[in-house]
Amino acid sequence: MFKIVGNAPRGVPFRRTLMIMDLPQRKLQRLRNYNYAQNGMYFVTLCTQNRLNLFGQIENGDLVLNDAGKMVFHKFEQIPQVYPDIAIDKFIVMPNHLHAILMIQHDVIQQGDSGTPRGAFPTMSLSDYIHRFKTLTTKLYIDGVRNGNYPPFDKKIWQKSYHEHIIRNEQDYQKIWDYIDTNPLKWQDDKYFT
């Protein structure tokens, strides 16, 4: 709800001052003052809008991806080919979300055919990679819906944001790796289950 506050004096162009009232506050998703473009390991979760099961199903503890899920899987696994400064340690595409352990490593030197460096790549942050992946897969998903190959969706494929966690030690890494590895087996107990 918006409320117009104040009046402009005569001869001064009217300017509206809006006061925001009673709007839900979005939870801050990122760690303040942390540079998400720096080298490091990150656990990310991307969810479909409204947690719709767009990418497949779990049958007897086994993940069965549909064609849309296979497209998302292949595009995600190709990220390091497109962006050599990011590596995928482990990932899984579930019926309505994707989990991954990503490693940003900007110190990787890119070389041209002659063996000499091609020049510096612009430093991208974690959110840049995620945004580009979501944009590409959304376009491909829409094409698939238009061709009758993918299930329909409601306005968006992906939720606006994503969950991330900075992996800080080996114990943290192992716990996340195991969580991803056993995700299909624990699907019915998963907080993303719908």
Secondary structure, DSSP 8 states (H G I E B T S, - for coil): -EEEE----TTS----EEEE-S-------S-TT--TTSSEEEEEEEEBGGG---SEEEETTEEEE-HHHHHHHHHHHTHHHH-TTEEEEEEEE-SSEEEEEEEE-TT---B-TTSSB--------HHHHHHHHHHHHHHHHHHHHHTT-S---SS-SB-SS-EEEEE-SHHHHHHHHHHHHTTTTTGGGSTT--
